[in-house]
Amino acid sequence: MDPSTDARPYRLLFVCTGNTCRSPMAEVIARQRIEELGWSQVQVGSAGVAAWDGSPASGGSLRAAAARGLDLSAHTSSYLTPELVESADLILTMSFSHHMRVLELGAGDRSAILTAFAEGLDGAEMTSGIPDPIGGPDEEYAATFDVLDGLIEKTLVRLEPIVKP
């Protein structure tokens, strides 16, 4: 039996506030890039610290993703639970307050602010987070998408030695 098929997948979780804008965009970007890299053993998810389970992605997020050939139409929001935190290998948050909530739920050193992690800083270092585009114009969502795309590219470079088959 091939041991690589028995191994538990590496679980990456993105966290924002309502799980309708930033973290779903990060999730769909990461999934596409991971697929392109051929990393079949990596699972990507997202959740929100104040999410209502089952809400769709925001219109601006849907349009920003679609403009880049990605589909968020099937996304439904998930509330961040202790179980989600426990099951994740790495939790990347959009802001310091999200990071603090993840730590309260027991993430320990498995959590970092996305901007800090992408730049190779310690997870608890203060960095600017990703501004929330909720309610803004489509241009703001597009700019947020592009920022997330660049940060995820850097993040995956950091993760490659850990997850590459």
C-alpha positions in Angstrom: 0.0 0.0 0.0 1.3 3.5 -0.9 1.9 5.4 2.4 1.2 8.7 0.7 -2.4 7.7 0.1 -2.8 6.9 3.8 -1.3 10.1 5.1 -3.7 12.6 6.7 -4.1 15.7 4.4 -2.5 19.0 5.3 -5.4 21.3 6.3 -5.1 25.0 5.5 -7.9 27.3 6.9 -8.4 30.9 6.1 -10.4 33.0 8.6 -12.1 36.4 8.3 -15.2 38.0 9.9 -18.3 36.8 8.0 -16.7 34.2 5.6 -18.4 35.9 2.7 -15.5 38.1 1.2 -11.9 37.7 2.1 -11.5 34.1 3.4 -13.7 32.6 0.5 -11.6 34.5 -2.0 -8.4 33.3 -0.3 -9.8 29.7 -0.3 -10.6 29.7 -4.0 -7.3 31.2 -4.9 -5.4 28.7 -2.8 -7.3 25.8 -4.2 -6.5 26.8 -7.7 -2.8 27.3 -7.0 -2.6 24.1 -5.1 -4.2 22.2 -7.9 -1.8 23.8 -10.4 1.1 22.6 -8.1 -0.3 19.1 -8.0 -0.5 19.0 -4.2 -3.3 16.5 -3.8 -2.7 16.0 -0.1 -3.6 19.6 0.8 -7.2 20.6 1.8 -8.2 24.2 1.9 -11.2 25.7 3.8 -12.4 29.0 5.2 -14.5 30.2 8.1 -15.6 33.4 9.9 -15.4 34.5 13.5 -18.8 36.1 13.2 -20.3 34.1 10.3 -23.8 32.8 9.8 -23.6 29.3 8.6 -24.8 28.9 5.0 -24.6 32.5 3.7 -23.4 32.8 0.1 -20.2 34.7 -0.9 -20.8 38.4 -1.4 -21.6 39.7 -4.8 -18.4 41.6 -5.0 -16.4 38.4 -4.1 -18.3 36.4 -6.7 -17.6 39.0 -9.4 -13.9 39.4 -8.5 -13.3 35.6 -8.6 -15.3 35.2 -11.8 -13.3 38.0 -13.5 -10.2 35.7 -12.9 -11.9 32.5 -14.0 -12.7 31.2 -10.5 -16.2 30.2 -9.2 -17.4 31.1 -5.7 -21.1 30.4 -6.5 -21.2 27.2 -4.4 -19.6 28.8 -1.4 -21.5 28.8 1.9 -20.2 30.5 5.0 -19.1 28.6 8.1 -18.8 29.8 11.6 -15.4 29.2 13.1 -15.7 26.5 15.7 -13.1 24.9 18.1 -13.4 21.7 16.0 -12.4 23.6 12.8 -9.5 25.1 14.7 -8.4 21.7 16.1 -8.5 20.0 12.7 -6.4 22.7 10.9 -2.7 22.4 10.5 -2.3 26.1 9.6 -4.8 28.9 10.1 -4.2 32.1 8.3 -6.3 35.1 9.4 -7.1 38.4 7.7 -6.5 40.6 10.8 -5.0 40.7 14.2 -8.5 40.4 15.9 -9.2 37.2 13.9 -5.8 35.9 15.0 -6.7 36.6 18.6 -10.0 34.7 18.3 -8.3 31.7 16.7 -5.8 31.7 19.6 -8.7 31.8 22.1 -10.0 28.7 20.4 -6.7 26.9 20.9 -4.8 27.3 17.7 -1.5 28.0 19.4 1.4 28.3 17.0 -0.7 26.9 14.1 -2.1 30.4 13.4 -0.8 33.6 11.9 -2.0 36.7 10.2 -1.8 36.0 6.5 0.3 39.1 5.8 2.8 38.1 8.4 3.0 34.5 7.4 3.5 35.3 3.7 6.4 37.6 4.6 8.0 35.0 6.8 7.3 36.8 10.1 6.3 35.2 13.4 2.5 34.7 13.5 2.0 37.0 16.4 3.9 39.9 14.9 1.8 43.0 14.2 1.3 43.5 10.5 -1.4 45.2 8.6 -4.2 42.9 7.8 -6.3 42.6 4.7 -8.9 45.4 4.6 -12.5 44.2 4.4 -14.1 45.1 1.1 -17.7 44.4 2.4 -20.1 46.9 0.9 -17.5 48.5 -1.2 -17.4 48.9 -5.0 -16.3 46.0 -7.3 -12.9 47.7 -7.7 -12.2 47.3 -4.0 -13.1 43.6 -4.2 -10.8 43.2 -7.2 -7.9 45.0 -5.4 -8.5 42.7 -2.3 -8.5 39.6 -4.6 -5.2 40.7 -6.1 -3.6 41.3 -2.7 -4.7 37.9 -1.5 -3.4 36.3 -4.7 0.1 37.7 -4.1 0.1 36.7 -0.4 -1.1 33.2 -1.2 1.6 32.8 -3.8 4.2 33.7 -1.1 2.5 31.4 1.5 2.6 28.4 -0.8 6.3 28.9 -1.4 6.8 28.8 2.4 4.6 25.7 2.7 6.3 23.8 -0.2 8.9 22.1 2.0 6.2 20.9 4.4 3.6 19.6 1.9 5.3 18.8 -1.3 4.8 15.1 -2.1 
